[in-house]
């Protein structure tokens, strides 16, 4: 009885860990894309400012 309960707890923890891992990978992917977008936006503004200066 206790052993099966322990297995259930371990399974629950594993599920929680897997969901956290998937959330973490999604967040890191999102931050990478937002950083990429920020660099692109910065380059775009830089080009515009150079263009207006000329």
PQR file with spaces between the fields and no chain letter, atoms N, CA, C, O and H, PARSE charges and radii, in Angstrom:
ATOM       1  N    UNK     1       0.839   -1.208    0.000 -0.4000 1.5000
ATOM       2  CA   UNK     1       0.000    0.000    0.000 -0.0000 2.0000
ATOM       3  C    UNK     1       0.876    1.262    0.000  0.5500 1.7000
ATOM       4  O    UNK     1       0.711    2.148   -0.839 -0.5500 1.4000
ATOM       5  N    UNK     2       1.802    1.323    0.951 -0.4000 1.5000
ATOM       6  CA   UNK     2       2.670    2.498    1.033 -0.0000 2.0000
ATOM       7  C    UNK     2       3.566    2.614   -0.194  0.5500 1.7000
ATOM       8  O    UNK     2       3.857    3.712   -0.668 -0.5500 1.4000
ATOM       9  H    UNK     2       1.936    0.603    1.632  0.4000 1.0000
ATOM      10  N    UNK     3       3.994    1.466   -0.695 -0.4000 1.5000
ATOM      11  CA   UNK     3       4.885    1.469   -1.856 -0.0000 2.0000
ATOM      12  C    UNK     3       4.177    2.056   -3.074  0.5500 1.7000
ATOM      13  O    UNK     3       4.764    2.855   -3.804 -0.5500 1.4000
ATOM      14  H    UNK     3       3.757    0.574   -0.310  0.4000 1.0000
ATOM      15  N    UNK     4       2.926    1.669   -3.299 -0.4000 1.5000
ATOM      16  CA   UNK     4       2.203    2.189   -4.460 -0.0000 2.0000
ATOM      17  C    UNK     4       1.973    3.696   -4.309  0.5500 1.7000
ATOM      18  O    UNK     4       2.017    4.438   -5.290 -0.5500 1.4000
ATOM      19  H    UNK     4       2.449    1.020   -2.706  0.4000 1.0000
ATOM      20  N    UNK     5       1.729    4.139   -3.073 -0.4000 1.5000
ATOM      21  CA   UNK     5       1.545    5.572   -2.822 -0.0000 2.0000
ATOM      22  C    UNK     5       2.836    6.328   -3.149  0.5500 1.7000
ATOM      23  O    UNK     5       2.802    7.404   -3.747 -0.5500 1.4000
ATOM      24  H    UNK     5       1.693    3.535   -2.276  0.4000 1.0000
ATOM      25  N    UNK     6       3.963    5.758   -2.754 -0.4000 1.5000
ATOM      26  CA   UNK     6       5.262    6.368   -3.033 -0.0000 2.0000
ATOM      27  C    UNK     6       5.495    6.475   -4.536  0.5500 1.7000
ATOM      28  O    UNK     6       5.978    7.496   -5.025 -0.5500 1.4000
ATOM      29  H    UNK     6       3.991    4.884   -2.268  0.4000 1.0000
ATOM      30  N    UNK     7       5.149    5.419   -5.263 -0.4000 1.5000
ATOM      31  CA   UNK     7       5.315    5.429   -6.717 -0.0000 2.0000
ATOM      32  C    UNK     7       4.450    6.521   -7.332  0.5500 1.7000
ATOM      33  O    UNK     7       4.878    7.217   -8.252 -0.5500 1.4000
ATOM      34  H    UNK     7       4.756    4.590   -4.866  0.4000 1.0000
ATOM      35  N    UNK     8       3.228    6.666   -6.818 -0.4000 1.5000
ATOM      36  CA   UNK     8       2.344    7.718   -7.339 -0.0000 2.0000
ATOM      37  C    UNK     8       2.952    9.094   -7.096  0.5500 1.7000
ATOM      38  O    UNK     8       2.915    9.953   -7.977 -0.5500 1.4000
ATOM      39  H    UNK     8       2.881    6.100   -6.070  0.4000 1.0000
ATOM      40  N    UNK     9       3.505    9.307   -5.917 -0.4000 1.5000
ATOM      41  CA   UNK     9       4.127   10.597   -5.594 -0.0000 2.0000
ATOM      42  C    UNK     9       5.295   10.867   -6.531  0.5500 1.7000
ATOM      43  O    UNK     9       5.453   11.980   -7.032 -0.5500 1.4000
ATOM      44  H    UNK     9       3.534    8.609   -5.201  0.4000 1.0000
ATOM      45  N    UNK    10       6.115    9.843   -6.766 -0.4000 1.5000
ATOM      46  CA   UNK    10       7.262   10.001   -7.660 -0.0000 2.0000
ATOM      47  C    UNK    10       6.787   10.320   -9.070  0.5500 1.7000
ATOM      48  O    UNK    10       7.368   11.171   -9.744 -0.5500 1.4000
ATOM      49  H    UNK    10       5.986    8.938   -6.358  0.4000 1.0000
ATOM      50  N    UNK    11       5.728    9.639   -9.523 -0.4000 1.5000
ATOM      51  CA   UNK    11       5.185    9.920  -10.851 -0.0000 2.0000
ATOM      52  C    UNK    11       4.681   11.355  -10.930  0.5500 1.7000
ATOM      53  O    UNK    11       4.902   12.043  -11.927 -0.5500 1.4000
ATOM      54  H    UNK    11       5.256    8.948   -8.976  0.4000 1.0000
ATOM      55  N    UNK    12       3.998   11.807   -9.869 -0.4000 1.5000
ATOM      56  CA   UNK    12       3.506   13.187   -9.851 -0.0000 2.0000
ATOM      57  C    UNK    12       4.670   14.166   -9.944  0.5500 1.7000
ATOM      58  O    UNK    12       4.617   15.143  -10.692 -0.5500 1.4000
ATOM      59  H    UNK    12       3.819   11.248   -9.060  0.4000 1.0000
ATOM      60  N    UNK    13       5.715   13.896   -9.180 -0.4000 1.5000
ATOM      61  CA   UNK    13       6.882   14.786   -9.227 -0.0000 2.0000
ATOM      62  C    UNK    13       7.495   14.798  -10.617  0.5500 1.7000
ATOM      63  O    UNK    13       7.907   15.847  -11.112 -0.5500 1.4000
ATOM      64  H    UNK    13       5.759   13.103   -8.572  0.4000 1.0000
ATOM      65  N    UNK    14       7.556   13.630  -11.246 -0.4000 1.5000
ATOM      66  CA   UNK    14       8.144   13.556  -12.576 -0.0000 2.0000
ATOM      67  C    UNK    14       7.306   14.363  -13.561  0.5500 1.7000
ATOM      68  O    UNK    14       7.846   15.070  -14.413 -0.5500 1.4000
ATOM      69  H    UNK    14       7.222   12.778  -10.844  0.4000 1.0000
ATOM      70  N    UNK    15       5.977   14.254  -13.441 -0.4000 1.5000
ATOM      71  CA   UNK    15       5.101   15.030  -14.322 -0.0000 2.0000
ATOM      72  C    UNK    15       5.315   16.525  -14.113  0.5500 1.7000
ATOM      73  O    UNK    15       5.395   17.292  -15.072 -0.5500 1.4000
ATOM      74  H    UNK    15       5.539   13.680  -12.750  0.4000 1.0000
ATOM      75  N    UNK    16       5.405   16.927  -12.847 -0.4000 1.5000
ATOM      76  CA   UNK    16       5.621   18.348  -12.543 -0.0000 2.0000
ATOM      77  C    UNK    16       6.950   18.819  -13.120  0.5500 1.7000
ATOM      78  O    UNK    16       7.031   19.897  -13.708 -0.5500 1.4000
ATOM      79  H    UNK    16       5.340   16.304  -12.068  0.4000 1.0000
ATOM      80  N    UNK    17       7.997   18.002  -12.948 -0.4000 1.5000
ATOM      81  CA   UNK    17       9.310   18.368  -13.478 -0.0000 2.0000
ATOM      82  C    UNK    17       9.285   18.483  -14.994  0.5500 1.7000
ATOM      83  O    UNK    17       9.862   19.411  -15.561 -0.5500 1.4000
ATOM      84  H    UNK    17       7.931   17.127  -12.470  0.4000 1.0000
ATOM      85  N    UNK    18       8.613   17.534  -15.653 -0.4000 1.5000
ATOM      86  CA   UNK    18       8.551   17.584  -17.112 -0.0000 2.0000
ATOM      87  C    UNK    18       7.807   18.824  -17.576  0.5500 1.7000
ATOM      88  O    UNK    18       8.215   19.473  -18.539 -0.5500 1.4000
ATOM      89  H    UNK    18       8.145   16.781  -15.192  0.4000 1.0000
ATOM      90  N    UNK    19       6.703   19.161  -16.886 -0.4000 1.5000
ATOM      91  CA   UNK    19       5.963   20.361  -17.283 -0.0000 2.0000
ATOM      92  C    UNK    19       6.821   21.604  -17.052  0.5500 1.7000
ATOM      93  O    UNK    19       6.803   22.532  -17.860 -0.5500 1.4000
ATOM      94  H    UNK    19       6.371   18.634  -16.104  0.4000 1.0000
ATOM      95  N    UNK    20       7.577   21.620  -15.941 -0.4000 1.5000
ATOM      96  CA   UNK    20       8.458   22.758  -15.694 -0.0000 2.0000
ATOM      97  C    UNK    20       9.533   22.861  -16.766  0.5500 1.7000
ATOM      98  O    UNK    20       9.866   23.956  -17.218 -0.5500 1.4000
ATOM      99  H    UNK    20       7.592   20.866  -15.285  0.4000 1.0000
ATOM     100  N    UNK    21      10.077   21.708  -17.174 -0.4000 1.5000
ATOM     101  CA   UNK    21      11.103   21.720  -18.211 -0.0000 2.0000
ATOM     102  C    UNK    21      10.554   22.262  -19.516  0.5500 1.7000
ATOM     103  O    UNK    21      11.220   23.046  -20.192 -0.5500 1.4000
ATOM     104  H    UNK    21       9.806   20.818  -16.807  0.4000 1.0000
ATOM     105  N    UNK    22       9.336   21.848  -19.881 -0.4000 1.5000
ATOM     106  CA   UNK    22       8.763   22.337  -21.135 -0.0000 2.0000
ATOM     107  C    UNK    22       8.485   23.837  -21.036  0.5500 1.7000
ATOM     108  O    UNK    22       8.703   24.576  -21.995 -0.5500 1.4000
ATOM     109  H    UNK    22       8.795   21.211  -19.332  0.4000 1.0000
ATOM     110  N    UNK    23       8.001   24.285  -19.869 -0.4000 1.5000
ATOM     111  CA   UNK    23       7.759   25.721  -19.682 -0.0000 2.0000
ATOM     112  C    UNK    23       9.078   26.482  -19.772  0.5500 1.7000
ATOM     113  O    UNK    23       9.150   27.535  -20.404 -0.5500 1.4000
ATOM     114  H    UNK    23       7.824   23.685  -19.089  0.4000 1.0000
ATOM     115  N    UNK    24      10.123   25.946  -19.138 -0.4000 1.5000
ATOM     116  CA   UNK    24      11.430   26.602  -19.165 -0.0000 2.0000
ATOM     117  C    UNK    24      11.977   26.724  -20.571  0.5500 1.7000
ATOM     118  O    UNK    24      12.515   27.766  -20.944 -0.5500 1.4000
ATOM     119  H    UNK    24      10.065   25.090  -18.624  0.4000 1.0000
ATOM     120  N    UNK    25      11.842   25.664  -21.354 -0.4000 1.5000
ATOM     121  CA   UNK    25      12.361   25.720  -22.724 -0.0000 2.0000
ATOM     122  C    UNK    25      11.563   26.720  -23.548  0.5500 1.7000
ATOM     123  O    UNK    25      12.124   27.435  -24.379 -0.5500 1.4000
ATOM     124  H    UNK    25      11.404   24.817  -21.051  0.4000 1.0000
ATOM     125  N    UNK    26      10.236   26.772  -23.314 -0.4000 1.5000
ATOM     126  CA   UNK    26       9.428   27.754  -24.038 -0.0000 2.0000
ATOM     127  C    UNK    26       9.830   29.172  -23.653  0.5500 1.7000
ATOM     128  O    UNK    26       9.929   30.045  -24.515 -0.5500 1.4000
ATOM     129  H    UNK    26       9.780   26.192  -22.639  0.4000 1.0000
ATOM     130  N    UNK    27      10.059   29.404  -22.376 -0.4000 1.5000
ATOM     131  CA   UNK    27      10.440   30.745  -21.915 -0.0000 2.0000
ATOM     132  C    UNK    27      11.792   31.146  -22.491  0.5500 1.7000
ATOM     133  O    UNK    27      11.961   32.279  -22.943 -0.5500 1.4000
ATOM     134  H    UNK    27       9.978   28.695  -21.675  0.4000 1.0000
ATOM     135  N    UNK    28      12.755   30.227  -22.480 -0.4000 1.5000
ATOM     136  CA   UNK    28      14.077   30.559  -23.018 -0.0000 2.0000
ATOM     137  C    UNK    28      13.993   30.825  -24.517  0.5500 1.7000
ATOM     138  O    UNK    28      14.667   31.713  -25.039 -0.5500 1.4000
ATOM     139  H    UNK    28      12.617   29.306  -22.113  0.4000 1.0000
ATOM     140  N    UNK    29      13.154   30.041  -25.207 -0.4000 1.5000
ATOM     141  CA   UNK    29      12.962   30.264  -26.637 -0.0000 2.0000
ATOM     142  C    UNK    29      12.346   31.641  -26.864  0.5500 1.7000
ATOM     143  O    UNK    29      12.759   32.377  -27.760 -0.5500 1.4000
ATOM     144  H    UNK    29      12.606   29.319  -24.783  0.4000 1.0000
ATOM     145  N    UNK    30      11.356   31.980  -26.044 -0.4000 1.5000
ATOM     146  CA   UNK    30      10.682   33.273  -26.173 -0.0000 2.0000
ATOM     147  C    UNK    30      11.661   34.412  -25.909  0.5500 1.7000
ATOM     148  O    UNK    30      11.682   35.395  -26.651 -0.5500 1.4000
ATOM     149  H    UNK    30      11.021   31.383  -25.316  0.4000 1.0000
ATOM     150  N    UNK    31      12.473   34.289  -24.858 -0.4000 1.5000
ATOM     151  CA   UNK    31      13.432   35.352  -24.549 -0.0000 2.0000
ATOM     152  C    UNK    31      14.475   35.474  -25.654  0.5500 1.7000
ATOM     153  O    UNK    31      14.916   36.577  -25.974 -0.5500 1.4000
ATOM     154  H    UNK    31      12.456   33.491  -24.256  0.4000 1.0000
ATOM     155  N    UNK    32      14.871   34.340  -26.241 -0.4000 1.5000
ATOM     156  CA   UNK    32      15.835   34.381  -27.337 -0.0000 2.0000
ATOM     157  C    UNK    32      15.239   35.124  -28.525  0.5500 1.7000
ATOM     158  O    UNK    32      15.904   35.962  -29.134 -0.5500 1.4000
ATOM     159  H    UNK    32      14.513   33.443  -25.981  0.4000 1.0000
ATOM     160  N    UNK    33      13.975   34.816  -28.857 -0.4000 1.5000
ATOM     161  CA   UNK    33      13.342   35.483  -29.986 -0.0000 2.0000
ATOM     162  C    UNK    33      13.138   36.969  -29.701  0.5500 1.7000
ATOM     163  O    UNK    33      13.328   37.796  -30.593 -0.5500 1.4000
ATOM     164  H    UNK    33      13.435   34.136  -28.361  0.4000 1.0000
ATOM     165  N    UNK    34      12.755   37.321  -28.478 -0.4000 1.5000
ATOM     166  CA   UNK    34      12.547   38.730  -28.159 -0.0000 2.0000
ATOM     167  C    UNK    34      13.874   39.486  -28.212  0.5500 1.7000
ATOM     168  O    UNK    34      13.917   40.632  -28.660 -0.5500 1.4000
ATOM     169  H    UNK    34      12.600   36.650  -27.753  0.4000 1.0000
ATOM     170  N    UNK    35      14.960   38.851  -27.756 -0.4000 1.5000
ATOM     171  CA   UNK    35      16.276   39.478  -27.824 -0.0000 2.0000
ATOM     172  C    UNK    35      16.693   39.670  -29.279  0.5500 1.7000
ATOM     173  O    UNK    35      17.233   40.712  -29.651 -0.5500 1.4000
ATOM     174  H    UNK    35      14.926   37.920  -27.392  0.4000 1.0000
ATOM     175  N    UNK    36      16.433   38.642  -30.101 -0.4000 1.5000
ATOM     176  CA   UNK    36      16.713   38.722  -31.528 -0.0000 2.0000
ATOM     177  C    UNK    36      15.919   39.868  -32.147  0.5500 1.7000
ATOM     178  O    UNK    36      16.450   40.643  -32.943 -0.5500 1.4000
ATOM     179  H    UNK    36      15.995   37.796  -29.799  0.4000 1.0000
ATOM     180  N    UNK    37      14.653   39.967  -31.779 -0.4000 1.5000
ATOM     181  CA   UNK    37      13.801   41.036  -32.300 -0.0000 2.0000
ATOM     182  C    UNK    37      14.308   42.398  -31.836  0.5500 1.7000
ATOM     183  O    UNK    37      14.282   43.365  -32.597 -0.5500 1.4000
ATOM     184  H    UNK    37      14.221   39.338  -31.133  0.4000 1.0000
ATOM     185  N    UNK    38      14.773   42.475  -30.578 -0.4000 1.5000
ATOM     186  CA   UNK    38      15.311   43.729  -30.060 -0.0000 2.0000
ATOM     187  C    UNK    38      16.539   44.159  -30.860  0.5500 1.7000
ATOM     188  O    UNK    38      16.676   45.332  -31.208 -0.5500 1.4000
ATOM     189  H    UNK    38      14.795   41.690  -29.959  0.4000 1.0000
ATOM     190  N    UNK    39      17.434   43.208  -31.153 -0.4000 1.5000
ATOM     191  CA   UNK    39      18.617   43.536  -31.953 -0.0000 2.0000
ATOM     192  C    UNK    39      18.215   44.017  -33.342  0.5500 1.7000
ATOM     193  O    UNK    39      18.769   44.986  -33.861 -0.5500 1.4000
ATOM     194  H    UNK    39      17.322   42.255  -30.871  0.4000 1.0000
ATOM     195  N    UNK    40      17.244   43.328  -33.936 -0.4000 1.5000
ATOM     196  CA   UNK    40      16.759   43.715  -35.256 -0.0000 2.0000
ATOM     197  C    UNK    40      16.170   45.121  -35.211  0.5500 1.7000
ATOM     198  O    UNK    40      16.437   45.934  -36.096 -0.5500 1.4000
ATOM     199  H    UNK    40      16.794   42.540  -33.514  0.4000 1.0000
ATOM     200  N    UNK    41      15.366   45.415  -34.180 -0.4000 1.5000
ATOM     201  CA   UNK    41      14.738   46.727  -34.030 -0.0000 2.0000
ATOM     202  C    UNK    41      15.803   47.804  -33.823  0.5500 1.7000
ATOM     203  O    UNK    41      15.698   48.906  -34.360 -0.5500 1.4000
ATOM     204  H    UNK    41      15.150   44.755  -33.461  0.4000 1.0000
ATOM     205  N    UNK    42      16.841   47.466  -33.026 -0.4000 1.5000
ATOM     206  CA   UNK    42      17.927   48.407  -32.774 -0.0000 2.0000
ATOM     207  C    UNK    42      18.669   48.723  -34.074  0.5500 1.7000
ATOM     208  O    UNK    42      18.965   49.885  -34.352 -0.5500 1.4000
ATOM     209  H    UNK    42      16.926   46.570  -32.589  0.4000 1.0000
ATOM     210  N    UNK    43      18.966   47.702  -34.863 -0.4000 1.5000
ATOM     211  CA   UNK    43      19.623   47.904  -36.158 -0.0000 2.0000
ATOM     212  C    UNK    43      18.761   48.760  -37.070  0.5500 1.7000
ATOM     213  O    UNK    43      19.268   49.645  -37.759 -0.5500 1.4000
ATOM     214  H    UNK    43      18.726   46.758  -34.637  0.4000 1.0000
ATOM     215  N    UNK    44      17.461   48.500  -37.077 -0.4000 1.5000
ATOM     216  CA   UNK    44      16.540   49.251  -37.920 -0.0000 2.0000
ATOM     217  C    UNK    44      16.551   50.733  -37.526  0.5500 1.7000
ATOM     218  O    UNK    44      16.630   51.609  -38.387 -0.5500 1.4000
ATOM     219  H    UNK    44      17.049   47.781  -36.517  0.4000 1.0000
ATOM     220  N    UNK    45      16.472   51.005  -36.225 -0.4000 1.5000
ATOM     221  CA   UNK    45      16.508   52.392  -35.761 -0.0000 2.0000
ATOM     222  C    UNK    45      17.836   53.047  -36.113  0.5500 1.7000
ATOM     223  O    UNK    45      17.873   54.203  -36.533 -0.5500 1.4000
ATOM     224  H    UNK    45      16.408   50.294  -35.525  0.4000 1.0000
ATOM     225  N    UNK    46      18.919   52.307  -35.941 -0.4000 1.5000
ATOM     226  CA   UNK    46      20.246   52.822  -36.263 -0.0000 2.0000
ATOM     227  C    UNK    46      20.317   53.214  -37.741  0.5500 1.7000
ATOM     228  O    UNK    46      20.819   54.284  -38.084 -0.5500 1.4000
ATOM     229  H    UNK    46      18.888   51.368  -35.600  0.4000 1.0000
ATOM     230  N    UNK    47      19.811   52.339  -38.608 -0.4000 1.5000
ATOM     231  CA   UNK    47      19.810   52.621  -40.048 -0.0000 2.0000
ATOM     232  C    UNK    47      18.966   53.859  -40.343  0.5500 1.7000
ATOM     233  O    UNK    47      19.355   54.714  -41.139 -0.5500 1.4000
ATOM     234  H    UNK    47      19.402   51.469  -38.330  0.4000 1.0000
ATOM     235  N    UNK    48      17.812   53.943  -39.695 -0.4000 1.5000
ATOM     236  CA   UNK    48      16.943   55.104  -39.925 -0.0000 2.0000
ATOM     237  C    UNK    48      17.626   56.392  -39.483  0.5500 1.7000
ATOM     238  O    UNK    48      17.569   57.403  -40.184 -0.5500 1.4000
ATOM     239  H    UNK    48      17.495   53.248  -39.049  0.4000 1.0000
ATOM     240  N    UNK    49      18.277   56.353  -38.310 -0.4000 1.5000
ATOM     241  CA   UNK    49      18.940   57.562  -37.833 -0.0000 2.0000
ATOM     242  C    UNK    49      20.082   57.965  -38.759  0.5500 1.7000
ATOM     243  O    UNK    49      20.264   59.149  -39.044 -0.5500 1.4000
ATOM     244  H    UNK    49      18.323   55.532  -37.741  0.4000 1.0000
ATOM     245  N    UNK    50      20.849   56.988  -39.228 -0.4000 1.5000
ATOM     246  CA   UNK    50      21.925   57.279  -40.173 -0.0000 2.0000
ATOM     247  C    UNK    50      21.358   57.897  -41.449  0.5500 1.7000
ATOM     248  O    UNK    50      21.910   58.852  -41.997 -0.5500 1.4000
ATOM     249  H    UNK    50      20.701   56.026  -38.996  0.4000 1.0000
ATOM     250  N    UNK    51      20.256   57.336  -41.902 -0.4000 1.5000
ATOM     251  CA   UNK    51      19.631   57.798  -43.142 -0.0000 2.0000
ATOM     252  C    UNK    51      19.132   59.236  -43.000  0.5500 1.7000
ATOM     253  O    UNK    51      19.270   60.050  -43.912 -0.5500 1.4000
ATOM     254  H    UNK    51      19.807   56.560  -41.458  0.4000 1.0000
ATOM     255  N    UNK    52      18.544   59.531  -41.823 -0.4000 1.5000
ATOM     256  CA   UNK    52      18.043   60.893  -41.617 -0.0000 2.0000
ATOM     257  C    UNK    52      19.184   61.888  -41.428  0.5500 1.7000
ATOM     258  O    UNK    52      19.055   63.054  -41.800 -0.5500 1.4000
ATOM     259  H    UNK    52      18.432   58.869  -41.082  0.4000 1.0000
ATOM     260  N    UNK    53      20.280   61.444  -40.863 -0.4000 1.5000
ATOM     261  CA   UNK    53      21.432   62.330  -40.718 -0.0000 2.0000
ATOM     262  C    UNK    53      21.982   62.706  -42.090  0.5500 1.7000
ATOM     263  O    UNK    53      22.383   63.848  -42.310 -0.5500 1.4000
ATOM     264  H    UNK    53      20.384   60.497  -40.561  0.4000 1.0000
ATOM     265  N    UNK    54      22.000   61.752  -43.003 -0.4000 1.5000
ATOM     266  CA   UNK    54      22.489   62.020  -44.358 -0.0000 2.0000
ATOM     267  C    UNK    54      21.426   62.839  -45.073  0.5500 1.7000
ATOM     268  O    UNK    54      21.601   63.195  -46.238 -0.5500 1.4000
ATOM     269  H    UNK    54      21.675   60.824  -42.824  0.4000 1.0000
